């Protein structure tokens, strides 16, 4: 997904709200809304939003349950695997 193709001004959103909603539901790619040339918010369809929330909840529960490995340990493991195979 190329985010540069999904940038719209707040004026565009106001004038084309129905089109933006239709596009969000069809394409399922978020839109970045700008105000005075600055990115101010992201708009996305409800299906994508719910999937994002479910993914975050799953990640949080895995963290709380201790089912995570630090990046340092992952890198160390990869290096050890590569060295063992040489």
C-alpha positions as CSV (number, residue, x, y, z in Angstrom):
1,X,0.0,0.0,0.0
2,X,1.4,3.3,-1.0
3,X,0.4,5.9,1.6
4,X,1.2,8.8,-0.7
5,X,-1.9,7.9,-2.8
6,X,-4.1,7.9,0.3
7,X,-3.5,11.5,1.4
8,X,-6.5,13.8,1.3
9,X,-7.1,17.3,2.7
10,X,-9.8,18.0,5.2
11,X,-11.5,20.1,2.6
12,X,-11.6,17.1,0.3
13,X,-13.1,15.0,3.1
14,X,-15.8,17.5,3.7
15,X,-16.8,17.8,0.1
16,X,-16.5,14.1,-0.7
17,X,-17.4,12.3,2.5
18,X,-19.7,9.7,0.8
19,X,-17.0,8.9,-1.8
20,X,-14.3,8.5,0.9
21,X,-16.6,6.2,2.9
22,X,-17.3,4.1,-0.2
23,X,-13.6,3.9,-1.1
24,X,-12.6,2.9,2.4
25,X,-15.1,0.1,2.4
26,X,-14.1,-1.1,-1.0
27,X,-10.3,-0.7,-0.9
28,X,-9.8,-1.2,2.9
29,X,-6.8,1.2,2.9
30,X,-6.8,4.0,5.4
31,X,-6.8,7.7,4.4
32,X,-4.5,10.3,5.8
33,X,-6.3,13.6,6.4
34,X,-4.3,16.8,6.3
35,X,-5.1,20.2,7.7
36,X,-3.0,23.2,6.6
37,X,-0.6,20.7,4.9
38,X,0.1,18.7,8.0
39,X,-1.2,15.1,8.6
40,X,-3.7,15.3,11.4
41,X,-5.7,12.0,11.4
42,X,-6.1,8.6,9.8
43,X,-9.6,7.4,8.7
44,X,-10.2,3.7,8.1
45,X,-13.1,1.4,7.6
46,X,-14.7,-0.3,10.6
47,X,-13.6,-3.8,9.5
48,X,-9.9,-2.8,9.4
49,X,-10.2,-1.0,12.7
50,X,-11.7,-4.0,14.4
51,X,-9.0,-6.3,13.0
52,X,-6.3,-3.9,14.3
53,X,-7.9,-3.8,17.7
54,X,-8.1,-7.6,17.8
55,X,-4.4,-7.9,16.8
56,X,-3.4,-5.4,19.5
57,X,-5.4,-7.2,22.1
58,X,-3.8,-10.5,21.2
59,X,-0.3,-9.0,21.3
60,X,-1.1,-7.4,24.7
61,X,-2.3,-10.7,26.1
62,X,0.8,-12.5,24.9
63,X,3.0,-9.9,26.6
64,X,1.0,-10.2,29.8
65,X,1.4,-14.0,29.7
66,X,5.1,-13.7,29.1
67,X,5.0,-15.2,25.6
68,X,7.6,-12.8,24.2
69,X,11.3,-12.8,23.5
70,X,13.4,-9.7,23.5
71,X,14.9,-8.6,20.2
72,X,18.4,-9.1,21.6
73,X,17.6,-12.8,22.3
74,X,16.2,-13.3,18.8
75,X,19.3,-11.7,17.2
76,X,21.6,-13.8,19.4
77,X,19.7,-17.0,18.4
78,X,19.9,-16.1,14.7
79,X,23.6,-15.5,15.0
80,X,24.2,-18.8,16.8
81,X,22.1,-20.7,14.2
82,X,24.1,-19.1,11.4
83,X,27.5,-19.8,13.1
84,X,26.5,-23.4,13.8
85,X,25.6,-23.9,10.1
86,X,29.0,-22.6,8.8
